[in-house]
Amino acid sequence: MNRQKRYEIFSRLRSANPNPTTELEYHSTFQLLIAVMLSAQATDKSVNLATRKLFPKYGTPKALLKLGEAGLCEYVKSIGLYKTKAKNVITTCSMLIEQHAGGVPDNREALEALPGVGRKTANVVLNTAFGQPTMAVDTHIFRVSNRTGIAPGKDVLEVEEKLLKFIPDEFLLNAHHWLILLGRYVCVARTPKCPQCGIADLCEYRSKTKAQ
């Protein structure tokens, strides 16, 4: 795929949704971090259902730490891998208080030092909370990047590196939100909704679906 086509793709995505953001619900950088940690291998919807009850009462590191692992499990038990996530969240709260005065660090090394925070989670926080042009490659972005030809790669790191290289600078800040939403609602895994896609004529997917 050439540069001109990529530019047109992201121009259209921007026109359709000028200010995209995560669908996770939060009211602070700390709450965003926790929500993203909980969302691993889970839907944003399931996380929001849990955090709507959790955050109003326990929306700070100190409050969550006081709630404890067992108490947190009661709030997040509807989310996959909740026991491991609860353990990581409570340890993260302790580390944020001890090492970062209760704040969330704005650099990758410090974020990835927190238990349960991998590269993808760090990228989401750096982008959404701190406005850094990072690319959080999840299953949706990996699929869309390969299927469309925007940035094909064998693994998530290769796709991330190619996206950062190929996407024009003016689109980088919001690109991962646009691609996630495209993959979640239009360029879905089993049967992509090509007739509903605003970039179908630019996409290089050979097996485009047709209107029923």
Protein Blocks (a to p, Z undefined) as FASTA:
>chain_A
ZZklmmmmmmmmmmmmmbgcdfbdcfbfklmmmmmmmmgopafklmmmmmmmmmmmmmcf
klmmmnommlmmmmmmmpghklmmmmmmmmmmmmmmmmnnopacfbfklmmmpghiafkl
mmmmmmmmnopacddddfklmmmmmmnomagcfbfklmmmmmmmmmcfklmmmmmmmmmm
mmmmmmgmklccfklpcklmmpccfkbccdZZ
